Amino acid sequence: MRGGIHHIDLTVKDAKASRAFYEACSASWVIGSRPINDLGDTDPNGYDFDLTTADGFCSIGILNARGEHADRTHDRYSPGLHHIAWNAASREDVDAMHEHLLSIGATILDAPAAYPQYGPTYYAVFFADPDGLKLEYVHKP
């Protein structure tokens, strides 16, 4: 699909430690992606999740941080990634994701709600990964 995201790589402090969170969220029944490799056990770089749909493909890589700033806390307001948002099929999917996030003890940044400042039909939940990366699940028909 022209213009669609092919892949995104996220850098985390410890890819192996973050895997449970990303499996519970990204690979959950709500989003539907699946792990395609297990580099976390055999390669220091990390691992990938793939999502293939009728309209295209996207991969999310979870990579180990390296270099002199590998232990810094993520700041979404400094240069770099602010957040990532996944499409939801319905408001009910957003609510289900929120319940799922609560069940795994995830950090909820903003509960499911209408956010008219982003559009008249915008409904989303905002949450954080273990390293503080902001994530979102949104329904905007």
Beta strands, then each sheet from edge to edge (+ up, - down):
strand 1: 7-12
strand 2: 34-35
strand 3: 46-53
strand 4: 56-64
strand 5: 83-87
strand 6: 107-114
strand 7: 123-128
strand 8: 134-139
sheet 1: 1+ 4+ 3- 2+
sheet 2: 5+ 8+ 7- 6+
end
